[in-house]
Amino acid sequence: MTAPAPSLSEVLARPDVWRGSDFARVTAEPSGHAELDRRLPGGGWPVGALTELFPETQGIGEMQLVLPWIARLTQAGGRVAMVDPPHLPFAPALAQAGIVLSRLLLVRPQSEDGGLWATEQILRAGSCGAVLAWPGRLGAVELKRFQLAAETGKTTALLFREPRAAAEFSPAALRLKLTARPGGLRIDIFKCRGGTPTAVEVLLPALAANG
């Protein structure tokens, strides 16, 4: 016997269905940058979803962009995981930014597949308030698994990816292109669940040497 078709209200209540103007359903964590938060639905990084950041090149300030948020999370007792960052984080600079180092988990996988596995498992477990990951090449299957894991664990996930990947399809709730500007970043918000694509410039705090 064929099951009855779901009602419209049941379909709209599903977590994988969203409406472009539905700001009220977006739960977010403030980024710590007022100009950026004013442009993002919910006022920050979406919780239980993927955010993808595409810096034009490494080291233009992408970490300074997320440090205020990480600092607030760790000071409140939350844990933050960093999976396979391209460089070893400089602990004095992180401490200077207000991050509680004992609440920071650094994962250095032995292989690319190991990094993908670790990212998915940490997202799904929900034991960390945030996961920052620097994966290699991702396909639609891996991105979908990450998205479902973030939803399950109600974890905020930020993926730092190569610029060329911005042209590929992604289920991420938020996708940002980052371009260096004097003293900060130009952020092009080209996909924004519950909001409107736009651009904003953000000034970034200076860090200690080697940060």
C-alpha positions in Angstrom: 0.0 0.0 0.0 1.4 3.4 -1.0 2.0 5.8 1.9 0.1 9.1 1.8 2.0 12.0 0.4 3.2 14.4 3.2 1.5 17.7 3.7 3.1 21.0 2.8 3.6 21.9 6.4 5.4 18.5 7.0 7.7 19.1 4.0 8.5 22.6 5.2 9.3 21.4 8.7 12.1 19.1 7.4 15.6 20.3 8.3 16.8 19.8 4.7 14.2 22.1 3.3 14.5 25.9 3.5 13.0 29.1 2.2 15.1 32.0 1.1 13.3 34.6 3.2 12.9 32.4 6.3 15.3 34.2 8.7 13.5 33.0 11.8 14.6 29.4 11.4 18.3 30.3 11.2 20.2 29.6 14.5 23.6 31.2 14.4 26.7 32.0 16.5 27.9 35.6 16.3 31.2 35.8 14.4 32.5 38.7 16.6 32.5 41.1 13.6 29.5 43.4 13.7 29.6 44.4 10.1 29.6 40.7 8.9 27.0 39.6 11.4 24.6 42.3 10.2 24.6 40.7 6.8 24.2 37.1 7.9 20.8 35.5 8.8 20.6 34.9 12.6 23.6 37.2 13.0 26.5 34.9 12.5 27.8 31.4 11.6 24.9 29.0 11.1 24.7 26.2 13.8 24.1 22.6 12.7 25.3 23.4 9.2 28.3 23.9 6.9 30.0 27.2 6.2 32.6 27.2 3.4 35.3 29.8 3.2 37.4 30.3 0.1 40.4 32.6 0.8 42.1 33.7 -2.4 45.3 32.4 -0.9 46.3 31.0 2.4 47.3 33.4 5.2 45.3 36.5 4.2 43.5 36.7 7.5 41.1 33.8 7.4 42.1 32.7 10.9 41.8 36.2 12.4 38.2 36.2 11.0 37.2 33.3 13.2 39.3 33.9 16.3 36.8 36.1 18.2 34.2 33.4 17.8 36.5 30.6 18.9 37.6 32.7 21.9 34.1 33.2 23.0 33.2 29.5 22.6 36.2 28.3 24.6 35.8 30.9 27.3 32.2 29.7 27.8 33.5 26.1 28.3 32.9 24.8 24.8 35.4 22.8 22.7 36.7 23.6 19.3 38.3 21.1 17.0 40.8 22.0 14.2 41.3 19.2 11.7 44.4 19.2 9.5 45.3 22.9 9.4 48.0 23.7 6.8 50.3 25.1 9.5 50.8 24.3 13.2 48.8 26.9 15.1 50.9 29.3 17.1 49.8 28.9 20.7 50.9 32.3 22.0 48.9 34.1 19.3 45.8 32.0 20.0 46.1 32.8 23.7 46.6 36.5 23.0 43.3 36.3 21.0 41.6 35.0 24.1 41.3 31.4 23.2 41.4 28.9 26.1 44.0 26.5 24.8 42.9 23.6 26.9 39.6 23.7 25.1 41.2 23.4 21.7 41.5 20.0 20.0 44.1 19.7 17.2 43.7 16.7 14.9 46.6 15.8 12.6 45.4 12.8 10.5 47.9 10.5 8.7 46.0 10.7 5.4 43.4 12.7 3.5 40.8 10.0 4.1 41.6 10.0 7.8 40.9 13.8 7.9 37.5 13.3 6.2 36.6 10.5 8.7 37.7 12.6 11.7 35.8 15.6 10.6 32.6 13.7 10.1 32.9 11.8 13.4 33.5 15.0 15.4 30.7 16.8 13.7 28.3 13.9 14.4 29.3 13.4 18.0 28.3 17.0 19.0 31.0 17.1 21.6 32.6 20.2 20.1 30.8 23.5 19.6 32.7 24.1 16.4 34.8 22.2 13.9 37.3 23.9 11.6 38.7 21.7 8.9 41.0 22.1 5.9 40.0 19.1 3.7 41.5 18.2 0.4 39.3 17.8 -2.6 35.6 17.1 -1.7 32.9 15.6 -3.8 29.1 16.0 -3.4 28.9 12.8 -1.3 31.5 13.9 1.3 29.9 17.4 1.6 26.4 15.9 2.1 27.8 13.6 4.8 29.4 16.5 6.5 26.1 18.5 6.3 24.1 15.6 7.8 26.7 15.1 10.5 26.6 18.8 11.5 22.8 18.7 11.7 23.0 15.5 13.8 25.5 17.0 16.2 24.1 20.5 16.1 27.7 21.6 15.4 28.9 24.7 13.6 31.3 23.6 10.8 33.7 25.8 8.9 35.5 24.3 5.9 38.5 26.2 4.5 38.8 25.3 0.8 40.7 26.2 -2.4 39.2 29.1 -4.5 38.4 26.8 -7.5 36.0 24.8 -5.4 33.7 27.8 -5.1 32.3 27.0 -8.6 31.2 23.5 -7.5 27.8 22.6 -6.1 27.6 22.4 -2.3 24.8 21.8 0.2 26.5 24.3 2.6 24.3 26.9 4.2 26.9 29.7 3.8 29.7 30.2 1.3 32.1 33.1 1.4 34.9 34.2 -0.8 37.7 36.0 1.0 39.9 38.6 -0.6 42.7 40.6 1.1 42.3 44.3 1.7 44.5 46.7 3.6 43.9 45.9 7.3 41.3 43.3 6.6 39.2 41.3 4.2 36.6 41.7 1.6 34.0 39.0 2.1 31.7 38.1 -0.8 28.7 36.2 0.5 27.7 34.3 -2.6 25.4 31.7 -1.0 23.5 32.5 2.1 20.6 30.3 3.4 17.8 32.6 4.5 19.5 35.7 3.3 20.7 37.7 0.3 24.1 37.5 -1.4 26.1 40.6 -0.7 29.7 41.8 0.1 31.2 43.4 3.2 34.7 44.6 4.3 35.9 43.6 7.7 38.9 45.0 9.6 41.0 42.4 11.4 42.9 42.6 14.6 46.7 42.3 14.5 48.2 39.1 15.9 51.5 38.2 17.5 54.4 37.3 15.2 54.0 33.9 13.6 50.3 33.9 14.2 
